[in-house]
Amino acid sequence: MQRKDAATVFTGIVEELGRVAAIEDQGDAIRLTIGCGTVVSDAKLGDSIAVNGVCLTVAEFDEAGFTADVMQESLDRTSLGGLDVGAPVNLERALAANARLGGHIVQGHGDGTGATVARPPGDQCDAGHQ
């Protein structure tokens, strides 16, 4: 299990597209179950897995996926609060110290929120954000 004071680092490179398998309301939190295979292939209880860029702690897992508890603050400040059962989610395991670093270092912990106020359409992107 990872030390509580150790930083969890991600590369920002999506490893797998998972699906929300279940959402259990717990009042001031939810228990989120994600269906996946790759990111749980070497998982242990307490490991960190980024779900849509948000660092979550594995509370349960098997070969079909994993479950994490998501607090209300995380639901309010990230895209996780808008997920429904069946929704696709981007998944990434925490970076191993001996792994090749492709991409960039991302901690996966939200420090604030923002909104895109303008993004002119271009050859590479034609998406609106709210």
N, C-alpha and C positions, 0 to 999 in steps of 0.2 A: 504494500500500500504506500502511496506517496506521502511524504512529509507534509504536514499542514502549512508550513511556511515556505515550501518550495513553489516556484512559479510554474504553471503549466503553460507550455509553449506549443503553438500550432503554426503551420506553414501557410494556411489559407488555401491550400490545394484540396479540393473536394475529392475524397476517396470513393465515395459510394452514394448513390441516391437511395434513401430509405423511404419508408411510408409510415405515417402515424397509424399504429394498430389499435391503440386505446387511449382514452383520456378519462381519468378518474378524478372527479372533483373532491378536494379535501378541505373545502372551506377557504382557507387563506393560502392554498397551494393546489397544485394538481400532481397526479402521478401520471407521467407520460410514458407510454410504451411505444417503441419504435421497432418496426419490422426491418431487419437487415441481416446480412451474413458476413461481409468482409470485416467490418469494424469490431465484430464480436469474436472473430476467429482466435484472437489471443487475449481477450478481455479478462480482467480480474475485477472483483468487487472494489469499488473506490476509484477505479480508473476514470480519467476524464475523456469525454467524447464531445466534440463540438457539433451542435445541431443548429443548422442555419447560422453558424458562426458564434453560437452561444455555448459556453463551456458548461457541461452538465456532468454530474457524478453518477457513475453506474451503481444503482442500488440492487438490481437483479439482472441476470442475463441467462440466456441459453443460446442454442445454435440458430434460433429464429429471430433473435433481437435482444433488446435491453430495455430496462425501465429506469427512469430517473425521476426524482422529486423536483418540481419547479416552483419556487416561491412566488408569491404575488408580485413582488417588486420586479422580478424578471419577466413575468407575464405582462406587466404594465409597460415596461421599457423596451421590449424586444418584439420581434415578429412571432414569438412563440405563443403569445396570448391570442392570436388570431387563427391558430391551427385547428383543423377539424380532422376527425378520423378519415383516413384515406389520403390525406394531403402528403405530397412528396416533400422530403427534407434532405438538405445537403449534410453529409456526415464526414467527419474527419477525426481520426485518433490523434492524441497528443504526440508530439514529436519525440522520438527516442533519441537519446544522446548520441548514439552511434549511427544514426540514419543520415542519408543524403538530404541536404536542405535544398529543396526546390521550392521556389516561390519566395515568401518573405515571412519573417517572424511576427506572429499575431498572438496576443495573450488570450483572447476569447472572453475577456471580462469587460462588460459594458461600464464605461465611466460617464456616459452622457448620451443624449439623443439629439438628433438633428433632422432636418427636412431638406430635400432637394427642392429649390425654389425655381430653377430653370435648367433645362437641358435641351438645347436645340437638336433636332433630328440630324443625324449624320449617316455616313455610309456604314459605320460599324454599330450604330445604336439608334433605335427609334422607339424609345420607351418613355412613358410618363411615370412620375413618382408623386406620391402624396404623403 
